[in-house]
Amino acid sequence: MRKEVLFSGFGGQGVILASVILGRAAAVYEGLYAVQTQSYGPESRGGASKAEVVISDEPIDYPKALHPDYAAFFSQEAYSKYLYTVREGAKVIVESDLVPNRDFEFEKKLEVLALPLTRIAEETTGLSLTMNILTLGILTTWTGIVGREAMEKATVDAVPRGTEQINLRALRKGFELGEKARKGLL
């Protein structure tokens, strides 16, 4: 089982942190193999960034995502640049407020969940910055790529000290939304 995950957005949205947490949940708490890679423009904040996680139950021979099974797009630039790399049937999460121009024809080949993620995060925690953690919760429950407990532990390990409870609140709201998506209620 090899699963490829792509997170993409602009610098400052927590794209890389999300990928690190997912990789840690898989490798440290689920006992799977995981490789995380990242790339971003010269501007660390505001420039395009992408991070990939490859998860497998066997050693990973190639660390890059070729045709992601799952993807999260947090900006229009990310969506426009990387949408066409995902495999047919992929589960894709889109930040609907920040991706106004979508290719609905191409999306027919995918399972797409488009939500105002930043707004939901802000309503849940008071901090729009927790949008990446909210998305991890959705991804975890919607796809089953890792267990909830593994994701909670990895999140607590990786977020800044003093923000654990706020981030867990965002993650659990994501679990709730992911469960609704899994049941076809979103």
Secondary structure, 3 states (H helix, E strand, C coil): CEEEEEEEEECCCCHHHHHHHHHHHHHHHCCCEEEEEEEECCCCCCCEEEEEEEEECCCCCCCCCCCCCEEEECCHHHHHHHHHHCCCCCEEEEECCCCCCCCHHHHCCCEEEEECHHHHHHHHHCCHHHHHHHHHHHHHHHHCCCCHHHHHHHHHHHCCCCCHHHHHHHHHHHHHHHHHHHCCCC
